[in-house]
Amino acid sequence: MTLIFHYAPDNASLIVRLALEELGLPYTTRLVDRAQRQQEGPAYRALNPHGLIPTLETPDGALFETGAILLWLADRHPGTLAPMPDAQGRGTFLKWLMFTSNTLHPALRMTFYPEKYCPGHGAALRRHMRGEITRHLASLDGAVAGPWFMGGDIGAIDLYLGPLLRWCALYPLGETAWFDLAQTPALARICAGLEGRACTARARTAEGLGDTPFTAPRLPEPPEGSAT
């Protein structure tokens, strides 16, 4: 079957789009219109009961959770986005992919939507999480093994980090002075490398991301849908 990719512009689905494009896989898109809150409707929740974006319909059923989708794609296409299960470095890959998915990504969500997590104390939570994100990024920067996170070849972690770093620079609007990509030079090199990939060129067109979506991002101007 053709993969069906449920997305919203410049959301976590961007990470999955980059992976699909990097692998050169055919897929069909289904816009989830956040302005109409379609992610909360019964049709979408039948695929993803948590109402979060993205969802990828596959021969194994509807997959959600960005890290899980990346790992599924990598395992379905061995030797591409991740070390093989029995390869040296697989453990290192898994621990940093899970750190990115389970620790860094949720920290960004708490920074963007603090009142959802701590009603009445959103400003304090946002301040705290900025410090946590800075610490997480420093850990990741120190773990980079080459031009790409795992060494000489682009992988799932690189595709995950580019959008996360983009959003650090953009959101919340007017409150990003704390973030400086130059403070993590290895991650900055990954961002620059991503901008030269064909997968990024196609994602830029599809989601209106501009010419430098990771090193000097601007707000998206998507041809369809809304980023917020």
Contacts in CASP RR format, 6 or more apart in sequence:
PFRMAT RR
TARGET T0000
AUTHOR 0000-0000-0000
METHOD contacts of the structure
MODEL  1
MTLIFHYAPDNASLIVRLALEELGLPYTTRLVDRAQRQQEGPAYRALNPH
GLIPTLETPDGALFETGAILLWLADRHPGTLAPMPDAQGRGTFLKWLMFT
SNTLHPALRMTFYPEKYCPGHGAALRRHMRGEITRHLASLDGAVAGPWFM
GGDIGAIDLYLGPLLRWCALYPLGETAWFDLAQTPALARICAGLEGRACT
ARARTAEGLGDTPFTAPRLPEPPEGSAT
1 57 0 8 1.000
1 58 0 8 1.000
1 59 0 8 1.000
2 26 0 8 1.000
2 27 0 8 1.000
2 28 0 8 1.000
3 20 0 8 1.000
3 25 0 8 1.000
3 26 0 8 1.000
3 27 0 8 1.000
3 28 0 8 1.000
3 56 0 8 1.000
3 57 0 8 1.000
3 58 0 8 1.000
4 27 0 8 1.000
4 28 0 8 1.000
4 29 0 8 1.000
4 30 0 8 1.000
4 56 0 8 1.000
4 57 0 8 1.000
5 13 0 8 1.000
5 16 0 8 1.000
5 17 0 8 1.000
5 20 0 8 1.000
5 27 0 8 1.000
5 28 0 8 1.000
5 29 0 8 1.000
5 30 0 8 1.000
5 54 0 8 1.000
5 56 0 8 1.000
5 57 0 8 1.000
6 13 0 8 1.000
6 29 0 8 1.000
6 30 0 8 1.000
6 32 0 8 1.000
6 44 0 8 1.000
6 47 0 8 1.000
6 48 0 8 1.000
6 53 0 8 1.000
6 54 0 8 1.000
6 55 0 8 1.000
6 56 0 8 1.000
6 57 0 8 1.000
7 13 0 8 1.000
7 14 0 8 1.000
7 16 0 8 1.000
7 17 0 8 1.000
7 29 0 8 1.000
7 30 0 8 1.000
7 31 0 8 1.000
7 32 0 8 1.000
7 53 0 8 1.000
7 54 0 8 1.000
8 31 0 8 1.000
8 32 0 8 1.000
8 33 0 8 1.000
8 34 0 8 1.000
8 39 0 8 1.000
8 53 0 8 1.000
8 225 0 8 1.000
8 226 0 8 1.000
8 227 0 8 1.000
9 207 0 8 1.000
9 208 0 8 1.000
9 220 0 8 1.000
9 222 0 8 1.000
9 224 0 8 1.000
9 225 0 8 1.000
9 226 0 8 1.000
9 227 0 8 1.000
10 163 0 8 1.000
10 166 0 8 1.000
10 167 0 8 1.000
10 207 0 8 1.000
10 209 0 8 1.000
10 220 0 8 1.000
10 222 0 8 1.000
10 227 0 8 1.000
11 34 0 8 1.000
11 53 0 8 1.000
11 54 0 8 1.000
11 227 0 8 1.000
12 52 0 8 1.000
12 53 0 8 1.000
12 54 0 8 1.000
12 66 0 8 1.000
12 105 0 8 1.000
12 163 0 8 1.000
13 32 0 8 1.000
13 53 0 8 1.000
13 54 0 8 1.000
14 163 0 8 1.000
14 203 0 8 1.000
14 207 0 8 1.000
14 209 0 8 1.000
15 54 0 8 1.000
15 66 0 8 1.000
15 70 0 8 1.000
15 159 0 8 1.000
15 160 0 8 1.000
15 163 0 8 1.000
16 54 0 8 1.000
16 56 0 8 1.000
16 66 0 8 1.000
16 69 0 8 1.000
16 70 0 8 1.000
16 73 0 8 1.000
17 199 0 8 1.000
17 203 0 8 1.000
17 206 0 8 1.000
17 207 0 8 1.000
18 159 0 8 1.000
18 163 0 8 1.000
18 194 0 8 1.000
18 199 0 8 1.000
18 200 0 8 1.000
18 203 0 8 1.000
19 69 0 8 1.000
19 70 0 8 1.000
19 73 0 8 1.000
19 81 0 8 1.000
19 156 0 8 1.000
19 159 0 8 1.000
19 199 0 8 1.000
20 27 0 8 1.000
20 73 0 8 1.000
21 198 0 8 1.000
21 199 0 8 1.000
21 202 0 8 1.000
21 203 0 8 1.000
22 80 0 8 1.000
22 81 0 8 1.000
22 154 0 8 1.000
22 155 0 8 1.000
22 159 0 8 1.000
22 197 0 8 1.000
22 199 0 8 1.000
23 73 0 8 1.000
23 77 0 8 1.000
23 80 0 8 1.000
23 81 0 8 1.000
25 73 0 8 1.000
25 77 0 8 1.000
29 206 0 8 1.000
31 224 0 8 1.000
31 225 0 8 1.000
32 38 0 8 1.000
32 39 0 8 1.000
32 44 0 8 1.000
32 53 0 8 1.000
33 225 0 8 1.000
33 226 0 8 1.000
34 53 0 8 1.000
34 225 0 8 1.000
34 226 0 8 1.000
34 227 0 8 1.000
34 228 0 8 1.000
35 225 0 8 1.000
35 226 0 8 1.000
35 228 0 8 1.000
38 44 0 8 1.000
39 48 0 8 1.000
39 51 0 8 1.000
39 52 0 8 1.000
39 53 0 8 1.000
40 51 0 8 1.000
41 51 0 8 1.000
44 51 0 8 1.000
44 55 0 8 1.000
45 51 0 8 1.000
47 55 0 8 1.000
47 57 0 8 1.000
47 62 0 8 1.000
47 64 0 8 1.000
48 55 0 8 1.000
48 62 0 8 1.000
48 64 0 8 1.000
50 64 0 8 1.000
52 64 0 8 1.000
54 64 0 8 1.000
54 66 0 8 1.000
54 69 0 8 1.000
55 62 0 8 1.000
55 63 0 8 1.000
55 64 0 8 1.000
56 62 0 8 1.000
56 63 0 8 1.000
56 64 0 8 1.000
56 69 0 8 1.000
56 72 0 8 1.000
57 63 0 8 1.000
58 72 0 8 1.000
60 72 0 8 1.000
63 69 0 8 1.000
63 72 0 8 1.000
65 101 0 8 1.000
66 101 0 8 1.000
66 105 0 8 1.000
66 160 0 8 1.000
67 97 0 8 1.000
67 98 0 8 1.000
67 100 0 8 1.000
67 101 0 8 1.000
67 156 0 8 1.000
67 160 0 8 1.000
70 81 0 8 1.000
70 97 0 8 1.000
70 156 0 8 1.000
70 159 0 8 1.000
70 160 0 8 1.000
71 82 0 8 1.000
71 97 0 8 1.000
71 156 0 8 1.000
73 81 0 8 1.000
73 156 0 8 1.000
74 80 0 8 1.000
74 81 0 8 1.000
74 82 0 8 1.000
74 155 0 8 1.000
74 156 0 8 1.000
75 82 0 8 1.000
75 85 0 8 1.000
78 84 0 8 1.000
80 155 0 8 1.000
81 154 0 8 1.000
81 155 0 8 1.000
81 156 0 8 1.000
81 159 0 8 1.000
82 90 0 8 1.000
82 93 0 8 1.000
82 97 0 8 1.000
82 155 0 8 1.000
82 156 0 8 1.000
83 89 0 8 1.000
83 90 0 8 1.000
83 91 0 8 1.000
83 93 0 8 1.000
83 150 0 8 1.000
84 90 0 8 1.000
89 150 0 8 1.000
92 150 0 8 1.000
93 150 0 8 1.000
93 156 0 8 1.000
93 157 0 8 1.000
96 140 0 8 1.000
96 143 0 8 1.000
96 149 0 8 1.000
96 157 0 8 1.000
97 156 0 8 1.000
97 157 0 8 1.000
97 160 0 8 1.000
99 136 0 8 1.000
99 139 0 8 1.000
99 140 0 8 1.000
100 140 0 8 1.000
100 157 0 8 1.000
100 160 0 8 1.000
100 161 0 8 1.000
100 164 0 8 1.000
101 160 0 8 1.000
103 136 0 8 1.000
104 133 0 8 1.000
104 136 0 8 1.000
104 137 0 8 1.000
104 140 0 8 1.000
104 164 0 8 1.000
105 160 0 8 1.000
105 164 0 8 1.000
107 129 0 8 1.000
107 132 0 8 1.000
107 133 0 8 1.000
107 136 0 8 1.000
108 133 0 8 1.000
108 164 0 8 1.000
108 167 0 8 1.000
108 168 0 8 1.000
110 117 0 8 1.000
110 125 0 8 1.000
110 126 0 8 1.000
110 129 0 8 1.000
111 126 0 8 1.000
111 129 0 8 1.000
111 130 0 8 1.000
111 133 0 8 1.000
111 171 0 8 1.000
111 172 0 8 1.000
112 167 0 8 1.000
112 171 0 8 1.000
112 172 0 8 1.000
114 121 0 8 1.000
114 122 0 8 1.000
114 123 0 8 1.000
114 125 0 8 1.000
114 126 0 8 1.000
114 129 0 8 1.000
115 122 0 8 1.000
117 125 0 8 1.000
118 124 0 8 1.000
118 125 0 8 1.000
126 172 0 8 1.000
126 175 0 8 1.000
130 178 0 8 1.000
130 179 0 8 1.000
133 168 0 8 1.000
134 178 0 8 1.000
134 183 0 8 1.000
137 165 0 8 1.000
137 168 0 8 1.000
137 183 0 8 1.000
137 184 0 8 1.000
137 187 0 8 1.000
138 183 0 8 1.000
138 184 0 8 1.000
140 149 0 8 1.000
140 161 0 8 1.000
140 184 0 8 1.000
140 187 0 8 1.000
141 184 0 8 1.000
141 185 0 8 1.000
141 186 0 8 1.000
141 187 0 8 1.000
142 186 0 8 1.000
143 149 0 8 1.000
144 151 0 8 1.000
144 186 0 8 1.000
144 187 0 8 1.000
144 189 0 8 1.000
144 190 0 8 1.000
145 151 0 8 1.000
145 152 0 8 1.000
146 152 0 8 1.000
146 186 0 8 1.000
147 189 0 8 1.000
147 190 0 8 1.000
147 193 0 8 1.000
148 154 0 8 1.000
148 155 0 8 1.000
148 158 0 8 1.000
148 190 0 8 1.000
149 155 0 8 1.000
149 157 0 8 1.000
149 158 0 8 1.000
149 161 0 8 1.000
149 190 0 8 1.000
150 157 0 8 1.000
154 194 0 8 1.000
154 197 0 8 1.000
158 190 0 8 1.000
158 194 0 8 1.000
159 194 0 8 1.000
159 199 0 8 1.000
161 187 0 8 1.000
161 190 0 8 1.000
161 191 0 8 1.000
162 190 0 8 1.000
162 191 0 8 1.000
162 194 0 8 1.000
162 214 0 8 1.000
163 214 0 8 1.000
165 181 0 8 1.000
165 187 0 8 1.000
165 191 0 8 1.000
165 214 0 8 1.000
166 191 0 8 1.000
166 213 0 8 1.000
166 214 0 8 1.000
166 217 0 8 1.000
168 176 0 8 1.000
168 179 0 8 1.000
168 181 0 8 1.000
169 176 0 8 1.000
169 179 0 8 1.000
169 181 0 8 1.000
169 217 0 8 1.000
170 176 0 8 1.000
170 217 0 8 1.000
170 218 0 8 1.000
170 219 0 8 1.000
181 187 0 8 1.000
181 188 0 8 1.000
181 191 0 8 1.000
181 215 0 8 1.000
182 188 0 8 1.000
188 215 0 8 1.000
191 214 0 8 1.000
191 215 0 8 1.000
192 214 0 8 1.000
192 215 0 8 1.000
194 200 0 8 1.000
194 214 0 8 1.000
195 212 0 8 1.000
195 213 0 8 1.000
195 214 0 8 1.000
195 215 0 8 1.000
200 213 0 8 1.000
200 214 0 8 1.000
203 209 0 8 1.000
203 213 0 8 1.000
204 210 0 8 1.000
204 211 0 8 1.000
204 213 0 8 1.000
206 223 0 8 1.000
207 220 0 8 1.000
207 222 0 8 1.000
208 220 0 8 1.000
208 221 0 8 1.000
208 222 0 8 1.000
208 223 0 8 1.000
209 217 0 8 1.000
209 220 0 8 1.000
210 217 0 8 1.000
210 218 0 8 1.000
210 220 0 8 1.000
210 221 0 8 1.000
219 227 0 8 1.000
220 227 0 8 1.000
END
